[in-house]
Amino acid sequence: MPLSHAVLTLLADGPSHGYELKARFESAVGPQWGGLNIGHLYQILERLVRDGHVTRSHVAQSDRPDKTLYQLTEAGADELREWAGTPWIRSSGFRDELFLKLLAAGRLGTESLGAFVSAQRRAYLSDLAALTRLRREQNDPLVSLLVDAAIAHTRADLQIVDGAEERLAATAAGGGAVRTVRTEDAPAEDDLPGDGLLTAGESA
């Protein structure tokens, strides 16, 4: 799992405790990845300890509760090296809500499609302006690379949206009519045939 390997990466610099790992992760990739839930982080650490990739030790503190330190094992280092040397391959497709919204807007007709495209375009331009400001403020090379990637992705999405209205014009021209049923007119579940689903050719 990517987060497990990110934790191994952070531990490659030496022993660390949970909240320190959280802060270091968010400093390194947080601006684009987002925050790391501390409860989730401890679940990851438990799994890494169980798998022999990390060891856990307790350090007594006179003025605070004992601190739990995590350290990378040689097996963990081997796992990290293997993971870091293999290419990343997208396995889940492009599950982007943008395309679901284009599906809906196109189905609702030309006016709805045009309104959505305009609103989405404004949102992307706003994102690009914010990312450009963030990029100017960054000195960390990895964070700068992440922001550059976000800018490139946003520009690509903007290009898709800019062409969507023309490419979906035929779909939108045939849309617009929305078939609904009034709640009081809907058949009771007991009245539906078979397993309660409408069969082909039947309507509510």
C-alpha positions, 0 to 999 in steps of 0.5 A: 500500500502506498502509505505503508511504503511512505512510512517506510521511507520516512523511517529510512532517515532513522527512528521516529514516533507517530506524531513526528511521522505524521508531521513529516509526511504532511510537510513532505507531500501534504500540500497535494496529498492531504493530511494523514489521520493519526489513527490510520497512521498507527494502524499502518505502523501496527501492520508494519510491525506485524510484517517485520518491516518495523520494530517498536520500542518504548522510551521513558520520559520523566515529564511526559508519558512514555514515547513509542519509537518505530525503526526500520528493519532490514526486511523493511528496507528491502521492501522499500527498495523493491517498491521504490524500483518498480513502476506505478501502474494505474489499476482503477481507471479514471474514477473522476467525478468530473465524468459523472457530472458530464454524464448528468449535464449532457443528459439534462440538455444543452443548457445544463451542459453549457452551464456546467462547463462554464462553472467547471472552467471557472473552478479550474482557472481558480485552482490554477491561480492558487496553485501558481501562487503556491508554486512560487512560495515553495522551496522544497524540491519534492513539494514543488514537483507535486505542485507542478504535477497538480498544475499539469493535471488541472490544465489537462482537466481544463482541456477536457472541459473546454472540448466537452461541450462540442464533443457532447453536443449531440448527446445534449441535443437529445437530452433535456426531458427528465421522466419522473413520478410523483411520490403519491403515484409511485407503486407500492413495493408490494405491487411491483412484479417479481422481485420488486424491480420493473421489468423491460417494457414496463413503466411506473 
